């Protein structure tokens, strides 16, 4: 038994050292492999990894270019650009708020930011308490986090946690000195930049000294650079300002409702774009081609080098159809009328003129008295958006509608003008005939402005050809109005004109409640129209039946090497929207009727155009309406709108014009509608009081040049 135990112990003792030796050998092999691997990584792959650590990435960044400019018909600048020195910042990929805050602190040593005490209105540089707190947090995140419990850090998400950080910043924390406030303002601008987009840190009142100091220290200011910026200027002051439009600021950037569209076109979120009128309508023309730069960033996302691969190209320029000399005269005519001839609730005058053969706007203005200040201000956009009952100026359209519908024909166009009285109490008569019966045809009905003739056309359109005293008006009046609207639309009444401006109104259509409304509708006493629609309407008659979209832009031109207007890129053509479905003879007769209005023995405008050096055709209008202006306490009061449409010369039209003087008293004797039209046409043809216009303008331009 003892021998067996000894043998067993020997076996047991010899087994343990073997396991330890095997373990030591395994550890030795592992360490050897680790050493070999480390040697391989350091000796063989060391250079490769060092290169990887120092690797930079090249990406494409874009920059803004000056917008195209806007000129009048004679290529005189209405909207230009002033070049400005700028301090810019391009945000790298992955750059943190802390990094930007440190750059802002360094940059504040070299530039001075505007502050609210130096500015008359709010700007991008105004600093709120929140802005100051954001800046402090960016520099002191560790400090503010110590003020927050671990539980709060674990349970709150990003936005809620950051708001808690903001709440933990005290007033004492943000008691910044002047240079720190400068840095906070810089940080605010930088923090608004998107990755690889360039923004202006400062672009107004940048001094040469600031440019020099920043340029000397660019190596310590990652992403910061010097460059140029532009600002819109208006050499002619407020002339046409309301239709030229505005551009967003850099802080506004892309309008939210159109951001997706602009981004798809390659815009950056902080790009300045047209936000109204011509600037908006022609955004793609004016915006130009953005500059492109190859931006080199290191592994931290900091920009280490920028090489411009494409300098960009300034936007193309717009040449308008408007001669600013004629425009100024028309503006002054309307403004003086409001200043000296207003009556009752009337506080405005609207005038618009165009070439009826191609739709080119020659002049357009709305002048309106501010109810609070009493100052007369520009309201040119009212030509596109304000709607009014227009009265008898629509009668030429009614006559042509009668021909198109077959209610009258060349063989059957003579009717009796007589006071109308229907069984429901509806009364209609013409101003020139309150009793008895006067025979009129289409031409004399226009000359004398017969309400009855137009009413009988409407009756015939409803199938009623005979009238007797106190008869029942048994017509499908809703269908009559529907047909009249359809015919009127061929001239542009009640539909958008297609003018090259955004936001055009289309007028207002009422809901007919009785047969009598179909008759008053026929002489302009129901639906409302915009002034621009009235211009298109009279232009359609003047040119023989082509409805042409009015337009403000004549040419799109490039910029030459000297920065001036270059070659024509696009010559805009007339856009014929439709041709009125009426015979040439019928159109001629309506034109003759309008000729008689301004030249006939019984014409309502004859006395105002007697002795002119040009021959005009036109139509006056008086509409009974209800006040819908700025004075809320007077809304709904009965008022009168006075209107005029016309064109000249009668046999070869060059200009069509529309004038409205709204909200006059019902008892007024105001004929400014016709008086203004006469002045505008005299100015266009340079006759009468405007006979020496060319000489006066030449002398004025010479004096301006000498100054």
TIPA-438300 format. One record per residue (C-alpha): x, y, z; residue in three letters. Coordinates in steps of 0.05 Angstrom, whole numbers. Example, Ala and Ser with C-alpha at 12.3 -4.5 7.8 and 13.67 -1.06 7.14 Angstrom:
2
- x/y/z/code
- 246/-90/156/ALA
- 273/-21/143/SER
REM end
This chain:
707
- x/y/z/code
- 0/0/0/UNK
- 56/48/16/UNK
- 89/34/-51/UNK
- 25/52/-88/UNK
- 18/118/-50/UNK
- 88/139/-65/UNK
- 78/125/-139/UNK
- 13/164/-138/UNK
- 46/225/-105/UNK
- 103/223/-154/UNK
- 54/226/-212/UNK
- 17/283/-179/UNK
- 79/325/-166/UNK
- 105/317/-237/UNK
- 39/340/-269/UNK
- 34/410/-237/UNK
- 101/437/-262/UNK
- 83/416/-333/UNK
- 19/458/-332/UNK
- 55/518/-305/UNK
- 109/511/-357/UNK
- 57/506/-412/UNK
- 22/568/-385/UNK
- 87/607/-382/UNK
- 104/585/-453/UNK
- 36/607/-478/UNK
- 42/675/-446/UNK
- 112/681/-475/UNK
- 85/666/-545/UNK
- 29/717/-537/UNK
- 77/771/-515/UNK
- 123/753/-573/UNK
- 66/759/-622/UNK
- 45/826/-592/UNK
- 116/853/-597/UNK
- 122/829/-669/UNK
- 54/861/-685/UNK
- 73/927/-652/UNK
- 139/926/-689/UNK
- 102/914/-754/UNK
- 53/970/-742/UNK
- 108/1019/-721/UNK
- 162/1001/-771/UNK
- 124/976/-832/UNK
- 58/1013/-826/UNK
- 80/1072/-784/UNK
- 86/1121/-842/UNK
- 19/1100/-870/UNK
- -16/1112/-804/UNK
- 18/1178/-794/UNK
- -7/1199/-862/UNK
- -77/1176/-843/UNK
- -75/1217/-779/UNK
- -53/1278/-818/UNK
- -101/1264/-875/UNK
- -142/1322/-902/UNK
- -206/1320/-942/UNK
- -222/1365/-1001/UNK
- -294/1386/-1011/UNK
- -329/1438/-1053/UNK
- -355/1502/-1022/UNK
- -395/1556/-1057/UNK
- -397/1631/-1048/UNK
- -444/1687/-1066/UNK
- -436/1735/-1125/UNK
- -467/1803/-1137/UNK
- -538/1803/-1163/UNK
- -555/1829/-1232/UNK
- -577/1901/-1235/UNK
- -641/1934/-1262/UNK
- -643/1990/-1313/UNK
- -697/2032/-1346/UNK
- -713/2033/-1420/UNK
- -656/2080/-1435/UNK
- -607/2037/-1395/UNK
- -604/2083/-1335/UNK
- -594/2046/-1270/UNK
- -653/2038/-1223/UNK
- -624/1983/-1178/UNK
- -549/1974/-1170/UNK
- -497/1942/-1125/UNK
- -445/1976/-1081/UNK
- -383/1934/-1069/UNK
- -363/1927/-996/UNK
- -302/1900/-961/UNK
- -321/1840/-919/UNK
- -295/1793/-865/UNK
- -322/1724/-881/UNK
- -326/1657/-847/UNK
- -332/1588/-878/UNK
- -353/1535/-829/UNK
- -316/1469/-834/UNK
- -347/1401/-825/UNK
- -354/1379/-753/UNK
- -331/1446/-724/UNK
- -359/1452/-654/UNK
- -389/1512/-620/UNK
- -329/1513/-573/UNK
- -282/1517/-633/UNK
- -322/1575/-663/UNK
- -325/1611/-597/UNK
- -249/1609/-591/UNK
- -242/1635/-662/UNK
- -291/1690/-646/UNK
- -250/1711/-585/UNK
- -187/1715/-628/UNK
- -223/1752/-684/UNK
- -252/1803/-636/UNK
- -181/1828/-624/UNK
- -178/1853/-696/UNK
- -248/1878/-715/UNK
- -303/1919/-683/UNK
- -374/1896/-693/UNK
- -433/1945/-697/UNK
- -476/1945/-636/UNK
- -548/1966/-622/UNK
- -529/2035/-597/UNK
- -498/2051/-665/UNK
- -557/2027/-707/UNK
- -625/2059/-717/UNK
- -661/1992/-725/UNK
- -653/1919/-707/UNK
- -597/1883/-743/UNK
- -561/1817/-744/UNK
- -512/1844/-692/UNK
- -562/1858/-636/UNK
- -545/1815/-575/UNK
- -599/1787/-531/UNK
- -587/1756/-463/UNK
- -596/1688/-497/UNK
- -541/1704/-547/UNK
- -494/1721/-490/UNK
- -512/1657/-453/UNK
- -500/1615/-516/UNK
- -431/1646/-523/UNK
- -414/1634/-449/UNK
- -437/1561/-453/UNK
- -394/1549/-515/UNK
- -333/1571/-476/UNK
- -352/1541/-409/UNK
- -390/1477/-421/UNK
- -352/1440/-366/UNK
- -371/1494/-315/UNK
- -444/1495/-332/UNK
- -448/1418/-332/UNK
- -424/1418/-259/UNK
- -487/1457/-243/UNK
- -531/1400/-269/UNK
- -543/1335/-232/UNK
- -524/1267/-261/UNK
- -597/1246/-261/UNK
- -616/1307/-303/UNK
- -560/1292/-352/UNK
- -586/1220/-359/UNK
- -660/1236/-366/UNK
- -661/1299/-409/UNK
- -652/1297/-484/UNK
- -609/1345/-526/UNK
- -655/1406/-532/UNK
- -682/1401/-461/UNK
- -613/1391/-433/UNK
- -587/1451/-470/UNK
- -645/1494/-445/UNK
- -628/1472/-374/UNK
- -556/1493/-388/UNK
- -581/1561/-411/UNK
- -623/1568/-348/UNK
- -562/1553/-305/UNK
- -522/1611/-334/UNK
- -526/1670/-285/UNK
- -526/1745/-299/UNK
- -457/1748/-267/UNK
- -432/1698/-319/UNK
- -450/1744/-377/UNK
- -423/1809/-349/UNK
- -378/1815/-410/UNK
- -331/1872/-425/UNK
- -332/1908/-493/UNK
- -285/1860/-528/UNK
- -323/1799/-501/UNK
- -387/1828/-528/UNK
- -353/1837/-595/UNK
- -334/1764/-593/UNK
- -405/1744/-574/UNK
- -432/1783/-635/UNK
- -381/1748/-680/UNK
- -400/1680/-650/UNK
- -473/1694/-664/UNK
- -458/1705/-737/UNK
- -412/1645/-742/UNK
- -462/1600/-707/UNK
- -513/1615/-761/UNK
- -469/1586/-816/UNK
- -482/1518/-845/UNK
- -426/1468/-858/UNK
- -382/1491/-916/UNK
- -424/1553/-928/UNK
- -394/1622/-927/UNK
- -425/1679/-888/UNK
- -405/1751/-876/UNK
- -381/1765/-805/UNK
- -379/1839/-822/UNK
- -392/1872/-888/UNK
- -410/1944/-871/UNK
- -360/1997/-850/UNK
- -301/1948/-853/UNK
- -238/1990/-848/UNK
- -173/1979/-885/UNK
- -140/1970/-818/UNK
- -187/1913/-800/UNK
- -175/1880/-868/UNK
- -99/1885/-857/UNK
- -100/1857/-786/UNK
- -146/1798/-804/UNK
- -104/1783/-866/UNK
- -41/1780/-824/UNK
- -71/1730/-776/UNK
- -110/1683/-821/UNK
- -67/1623/-800/UNK
- -93/1629/-729/UNK
- -165/1640/-752/UNK
- -190/1576/-785/UNK
- -246/1589/-835/UNK
- -239/1665/-831/UNK
- -221/1704/-894/UNK
- -227/1773/-926/UNK
- -268/1786/-988/UNK
- -321/1830/-1019/UNK
- -396/1835/-1010/UNK
- -451/1876/-1043/UNK
- -510/1917/-1020/UNK
- -570/1939/-1063/UNK
- -572/2013/-1081/UNK
- -626/2055/-1113/UNK
- -598/2113/-1153/UNK
- -667/2141/-1168/UNK
- -691/2138/-1096/UNK
- -761/2111/-1086/UNK
- -780/2112/-1159/UNK
- -815/2046/-1175/UNK
- -788/2018/-1109/UNK
- -852/1981/-1094/UNK
- -848/1940/-1158/UNK
- -773/1932/-1161/UNK
- -777/1890/-1098/UNK
- -731/1871/-1042/UNK
- -678/1819/-1026/UNK
- -674/1778/-963/UNK
- -618/1792/-914/UNK
- -565/1740/-900/UNK
- -597/1724/-833/UNK
- -665/1715/-866/UNK
- -636/1671/-920/UNK
- -683/1627/-959/UNK
- -758/1638/-947/UNK
- -783/1578/-907/UNK
- -841/1564/-955/UNK
- -793/1559/-1014/UNK
- -730/1532/-981/UNK
- -737/1462/-1010/UNK
- -742/1488/-1081/UNK
- -682/1535/-1073/UNK
- -640/1481/-1040/UNK
- -654/1434/-1098/UNK
- -627/1488/-1144/UNK
- -561/1492/-1107/UNK
- -575/1550/-1060/UNK
- -549/1552/-989/UNK
- -597/1567/-932/UNK
- -565/1634/-917/UNK
- -565/1658/-989/UNK
- -598/1724/-1004/UNK
- -656/1717/-1054/UNK
- -710/1761/-1082/UNK
- -770/1762/-1036/UNK
- -818/1807/-1073/UNK
- -838/1836/-1141/UNK
- -785/1838/-1197/UNK
- -730/1814/-1151/UNK
- -772/1752/-1137/UNK
- -801/1743/-1207/UNK
- -732/1743/-1240/UNK
- -693/1710/-1184/UNK
- -660/1659/-1229/UNK
- -637/1713/-1278/UNK
- -611/1761/-1225/UNK
- -578/1711/-1178/UNK
- -518/1694/-1222/UNK
- -471/1634/-1217/UNK
- -441/1621/-1148/UNK
- -366/1618/-1139/UNK
- -335/1550/-1125/UNK
- -276/1535/-1080/UNK
- -240/1471/-1063/UNK
- -238/1472/-987/UNK
- -187/1428/-951/UNK
- -206/1405/-881/UNK
- -164/1365/-832/UNK
- -186/1306/-790/UNK
- -219/1353/-740/UNK
- -260/1387/-795/UNK
- -221/1452/-791/UNK
- -209/1487/-857/UNK
- -135/1488/-871/UNK
- -134/1513/-943/UNK
- -182/1542/-995/UNK
- -168/1546/-1070/UNK
- -219/1581/-1115/UNK
- -235/1538/-1175/UNK
- -289/1584/-1205/UNK
- -296/1657/-1190/UNK
- -371/1657/-1203/UNK
- -409/1703/-1249/UNK
- -451/1764/-1231/UNK
- -525/1756/-1246/UNK
- -554/1780/-1312/UNK
- -587/1849/-1315/UNK
- -658/1870/-1329/UNK
- -675/1926/-1377/UNK
- -746/1951/-1364/UNK
- -798/1976/-1412/UNK
- -805/2041/-1372/UNK
- -772/2107/-1387/UNK
- -760/2137/-1318/UNK
- -769/2209/-1343/UNK
- -840/2193/-1366/UNK
- -851/2151/-1304/UNK
- -832/2210/-1259/UNK
- -881/2256/-1295/UNK
- -938/2206/-1287/UNK
- -922/2197/-1213/UNK
- -922/2272/-1203/UNK
- -988/2280/-1240/UNK
- -1022/2228/-1195/UNK
- -990/2254/-1132/UNK
- -1010/2326/-1145/UNK
- -1081/2304/-1159/UNK
- -1086/2269/-1092/UNK
- -1055/2329/-1057/UNK
- -1100/2382/-1088/UNK
- -1163/2350/-1116/UNK
- -1185/2297/-1067/UNK
- -1257/2300/-1042/UNK
- -1293/2262/-987/UNK
- -1264/2193/-975/UNK
- -1221/2195/-1037/UNK
- -1148/2187/-1016/UNK
- -1115/2159/-1078/UNK
- -1105/2159/-1153/UNK
- -1081/2102/-1198/UNK
- -1053/2109/-1268/UNK
- -1023/2057/-1314/UNK
- -1002/2061/-1388/UNK
- -975/2011/-1438/UNK
- -961/2000/-1511/UNK
- -1024/1962/-1533/UNK
- -988/1926/-1590/UNK
- -937/1889/-1547/UNK
- -958/1896/-1474/UNK
- -897/1937/-1453/UNK
- -913/1979/-1391/UNK
- -896/2052/-1404/UNK
- -912/2079/-1335/UNK
- -949/2056/-1273/UNK
- -964/2090/-1207/UNK
- -1010/2090/-1148/UNK
- -1008/2149/-1101/UNK
- -1044/2144/-1034/UNK
- -1050/2189/-973/UNK
- -1029/2155/-908/UNK
- -1089/2158/-861/UNK
- -1044/2167/-800/UNK
- -990/2214/-824/UNK
- -1025/2250/-880/UNK
- -965/2239/-925/UNK
- -977/2216/-997/UNK
- -942/2150/-1008/UNK
- -928/2102/-1065/UNK
- -980/2047/-1074/UNK
- -963/2022/-1144/UNK
- -977/1950/-1124/UNK
- -1049/1972/-1115/UNK
- -1053/1969/-1191/UNK
- -1047/1894/-1186/UNK
- -1086/1879/-1123/UNK
- -1139/1932/-1110/UNK
- -1207/1918/-1140/UNK
- -1261/1967/-1157/UNK
- -1328/1972/-1191/UNK
- -1309/2007/-1256/UNK
- -1374/2032/-1285/UNK
- -1386/2051/-1357/UNK
- -1315/2038/-1381/UNK
- -1336/1965/-1390/UNK
- -1391/1983/-1441/UNK
- -1347/1972/-1502/UNK
- -1337/1900/-1477/UNK
- -1412/1893/-1468/UNK
- -1426/1915/-1540/UNK
- -1375/1865/-1566/UNK
- -1404/1811/-1521/UNK
- -1472/1826/-1552/UNK
- -1442/1814/-1621/UNK
- -1407/1751/-1599/UNK
- -1471/1724/-1569/UNK
- -1515/1743/-1627/UNK
- -1557/1789/-1584/UNK
- -1542/1845/-1634/UNK
- -1517/1839/-1705/UNK
- -1491/1887/-1758/UNK
- -1562/1886/-1787/UNK
- -1596/1893/-1719/UNK
- -1559/1939/-1673/UNK
- -1607/1998/-1664/UNK
- -1647/2001/-1600/UNK
- -1690/2052/-1563/UNK
- -1658/2085/-1502/UNK
- -1717/2095/-1455/UNK
- -1724/2093/-1379/UNK
- -1736/2021/-1357/UNK
- -1783/2002/-1301/UNK
- -1797/1930/-1282/UNK
- -1851/1899/-1240/UNK
- -1803/1885/-1183/UNK
- -1786/1959/-1178/UNK
- -1720/1956/-1215/UNK
- -1706/2023/-1250/UNK
- -1653/2037/-1303/UNK
- -1642/2099/-1344/UNK
- -1585/2135/-1380/UNK
- -1557/2201/-1355/UNK
- -1572/2236/-1421/UNK
- -1645/2211/-1424/UNK
- -1688/2211/-1362/UNK
- -1754/2209/-1401/UNK
- -1779/2194/-1471/UNK
- -1745/2150/-1523/UNK
- -1681/2162/-1563/UNK
- -1658/2116/-1618/UNK
- -1585/2095/-1611/UNK
- -1540/2044/-1644/UNK
- -1476/2012/-1619/UNK
- -1433/2073/-1636/UNK
- -1479/2127/-1608/UNK
- -1494/2083/-1548/UNK
- -1421/2086/-1530/UNK
- -1414/2159/-1547/UNK
- -1472/2178/-1502/UNK
- -1459/2123/-1451/UNK
- -1527/2090/-1454/UNK
- -1542/2046/-1394/UNK
- -1607/2024/-1426/UNK
- -1573/1999/-1490/UNK
- -1527/1955/-1448/UNK
- -1585/1930/-1407/UNK
- -1625/1911/-1469/UNK
- -1564/1872/-1495/UNK
- -1566/1833/-1429/UNK
- -1641/1822/-1437/UNK
- -1631/1796/-1507/UNK
- -1576/1750/-1483/UNK
- -1629/1721/-1436/UNK
- -1679/1713/-1493/UNK
- -1721/1776/-1479/UNK
- -1724/1821/-1541/UNK
- -1784/1864/-1523/UNK
- -1794/1915/-1467/UNK
- -1858/1944/-1440/UNK
- -1870/1985/-1377/UNK
- -1871/1946/-1311/UNK
- -1858/1880/-1346/UNK
- -1832/1820/-1308/UNK
- -1760/1806/-1324/UNK
- -1765/1732/-1339/UNK
- -1694/1715/-1360/UNK
- -1643/1665/-1335/UNK
- -1603/1721/-1304/UNK
- -1550/1676/-1274/UNK
- -1535/1647/-1342/UNK
- -1533/1718/-1372/UNK
- -1481/1739/-1321/UNK
- -1442/1675/-1333/UNK
- -1440/1688/-1408/UNK
- -1420/1761/-1398/UNK
- -1363/1741/-1352/UNK
- -1340/1691/-1404/UNK
- -1339/1744/-1459/UNK
- -1307/1796/-1413/UNK
- -1252/1747/-1395/UNK
- -1230/1747/-1468/UNK
- -1210/1820/-1457/UNK
- -1177/1806/-1390/UNK
- -1233/1827/-1343/UNK
- -1240/1783/-1282/UNK
- -1178/1741/-1298/UNK
- -1104/1749/-1284/UNK
- -1068/1788/-1338/UNK
- -1002/1749/-1336/UNK
- -959/1809/-1318/UNK
- -888/1791/-1299/UNK
- -898/1806/-1225/UNK
- -919/1757/-1170/UNK
- -981/1763/-1128/UNK
- -1030/1792/-1180/UNK
- -1103/1793/-1159/UNK
- -1161/1770/-1203/UNK
- -1217/1814/-1181/UNK
- -1282/1797/-1145/UNK
- -1344/1763/-1172/UNK
- -1409/1770/-1135/UNK
- -1467/1722/-1129/UNK
- -1529/1747/-1167/UNK
- -1593/1750/-1127/UNK
- -1643/1779/-1176/UNK
- -1653/1790/-1252/UNK
- -1640/1865/-1246/UNK
- -1567/1851/-1228/UNK
- -1555/1821/-1297/UNK
- -1575/1887/-1328/UNK
- -1532/1931/-1282/UNK
- -1475/1882/-1291/UNK
- -1476/1899/-1365/UNK
- -1456/1971/-1351/UNK
- -1403/1958/-1298/UNK
- -1441/1960/-1233/UNK
- -1430/1891/-1203/UNK
- -1363/1853/-1208/UNK
- -1299/1887/-1190/UNK
- -1234/1890/-1230/UNK
- -1162/1911/-1218/UNK
- -1131/1970/-1255/UNK
- -1081/1925/-1291/UNK
- -1141/1885/-1318/UNK
- -1172/1949/-1344/UNK
- -1107/1967/-1380/UNK
- -1104/1899/-1413/UNK
- -1177/1905/-1433/UNK
- -1170/1972/-1467/UNK
- -1105/1950/-1500/UNK
- -1141/1890/-1529/UNK
- -1192/1935/-1562/UNK
- -1138/1984/-1585/UNK
- -1098/1930/-1621/UNK
- -1159/1898/-1654/UNK
- -1171/1839/-1608/UNK
- -1105/1808/-1583/UNK
- -1102/1799/-1508/UNK
- -1028/1808/-1492/UNK
- -995/1797/-1425/UNK
- -969/1863/-1398/UNK
- -895/1863/-1379/UNK
- -843/1905/-1346/UNK
- -779/1872/-1371/UNK
- -758/1883/-1443/UNK
- -688/1852/-1445/UNK
- -642/1809/-1404/UNK
- -569/1831/-1413/UNK
- -502/1804/-1391/UNK
- -448/1846/-1357/UNK
- -387/1866/-1397/UNK
- -315/1863/-1372/UNK
- -319/1935/-1346/UNK
- -381/1920/-1304/UNK
- -429/1955/-1351/UNK
- -488/1928/-1390/UNK
- -465/1875/-1438/UNK
- -496/1838/-1496/UNK
- -569/1820/-1500/UNK
- -580/1750/-1472/UNK
- -655/1748/-1482/UNK
- -702/1794/-1519/UNK
- -770/1782/-1488/UNK
- -826/1772/-1538/UNK
- -900/1791/-1532/UNK
- -943/1737/-1502/UNK
- -1011/1734/-1537/UNK
- -1058/1700/-1488/UNK
- -1118/1696/-1534/UNK
- -1153/1730/-1592/UNK
- -1223/1757/-1581/UNK
- -1274/1717/-1620/UNK
- -1307/1776/-1655/UNK
- -1308/1801/-1727/UNK
- -1264/1858/-1752/UNK
- -1323/1901/-1772/UNK
- -1355/1894/-1703/UNK
- -1289/1913/-1670/UNK
- -1283/1973/-1716/UNK
- -1352/1998/-1696/UNK
- -1334/1994/-1622/UNK
- -1270/2032/-1636/UNK
- -1311/2085/-1672/UNK
- -1357/2090/-1612/UNK
- -1297/2102/-1567/UNK
- -1272/2154/-1617/UNK
- -1338/2190/-1611/UNK
- -1332/2191/-1535/UNK
- -1271/2236/-1540/UNK
- -1287/2272/-1605/UNK
- -1362/2269/-1619/UNK
- -1412/2324/-1606/UNK
- -1444/2284/-1549/UNK
- -1381/2251/-1524/UNK
- -1372/2251/-1448/UNK
- -1297/2266/-1456/UNK
- -1298/2312/-1516/UNK
- -1290/2376/-1476/UNK
- -1228/2349/-1442/UNK
- -1192/2328/-1506/UNK
- -1212/2385/-1551/UNK
- -1153/2415/-1589/UNK
- -1103/2359/-1577/UNK
- -1047/2347/-1626/UNK
- -1064/2273/-1626/UNK
- -1129/2235/-1637/UNK
- -1155/2194/-1579/UNK
- -1208/2141/-1569/UNK
- -1233/2128/-1499/UNK
- -1290/2116/-1450/UNK
- -1306/2149/-1384/UNK
- -1339/2113/-1326/UNK
- -1377/2129/-1263/UNK
- -1391/2072/-1215/UNK
- -1436/2074/-1154/UNK
- -1399/2034/-1102/UNK
- -1388/2024/-1028/UNK
- -1328/2049/-990/UNK
- -1277/1995/-973/UNK
- -1216/2036/-956/UNK
- -1171/2046/-895/UNK
- -1221/2086/-853/UNK
- -1257/2029/-817/UNK
- -1310/2074/-787/UNK
- -1334/2094/-857/UNK
- -1336/2024/-889/UNK
- -1399/2010/-929/UNK
- -1415/2083/-944/UNK
- -1441/2098/-1013/UNK
- -1387/2129/-1057/UNK
- -1370/2140/-1131/UNK
- -1310/2113/-1171/UNK
- -1291/2154/-1232/UNK
- -1252/2118/-1286/UNK
- -1224/2128/-1356/UNK
- -1196/2081/-1409/UNK
- -1167/2105/-1475/UNK
- -1114/2098/-1528/UNK
- -1079/2142/-1580/UNK
- -1068/2156/-1636/UNK
- -1136/2128/-1655/UNK
- -1115/2102/-1723/UNK
- -1047/2075/-1702/UNK
- -1045/2065/-1626/UNK
- -979/2074/-1588/UNK
- -1005/2082/-1518/UNK
- -1064/2056/-1478/UNK
- -1081/2086/-1410/UNK
- -1126/2072/-1351/UNK
- -1142/2120/-1293/UNK
- -1184/2111/-1231/UNK
- -1202/2161/-1176/UNK
- -1239/2118/-1124/UNK
- -1285/2135/-1066/UNK
- -1309/2203/-1087/UNK
- -1374/2233/-1058/UNK
- -1437/2215/-1098/UNK
- -1451/2289/-1108/UNK
- -1380/2305/-1132/UNK
- -1363/2344/-1195/UNK
- -1293/2315/-1197/UNK
- -1268/2296/-1267/UNK
- -1196/2281/-1248/UNK
- -1201/2214/-1283/UNK
- -1205/2249/-1350/UNK
- -1161/2308/-1332/UNK
- -1105/2261/-1310/UNK
- -1112/2219/-1374/UNK
- -1104/2283/-1416/UNK
- -1041/2303/-1378/UNK
- -1010/2234/-1384/UNK
- -1023/2232/-1459/UNK
- -997/2303/-1469/UNK
- -934/2283/-1432/UNK
- -925/2221/-1474/UNK
- -933/2259/-1540/UNK
- -896/2320/-1511/UNK
- -949/2370/-1528/UNK
- -987/2424/-1491/UNK
- -956/2438/-1423/UNK
- -905/2385/-1439/UNK
- -883/2412/-1506/UNK
- -813/2428/-1481/UNK
- -806/2363/-1444/UNK
- -746/2337/-1484/UNK
- -709/2401/-1473/UNK
- -725/2404/-1399/UNK
- -704/2331/-1389/UNK
- -639/2342/-1427/UNK
- -622/2402/-1384/UNK
- -640/2365/-1320/UNK
- -597/2305/-1339/UNK
- -539/2351/-1357/UNK
- -544/2386/-1289/UNK
- -546/2319/-1254/UNK
- -485/2295/-1292/UNK
- -446/2358/-1275/UNK
- -463/2350/-1202/UNK
REM end
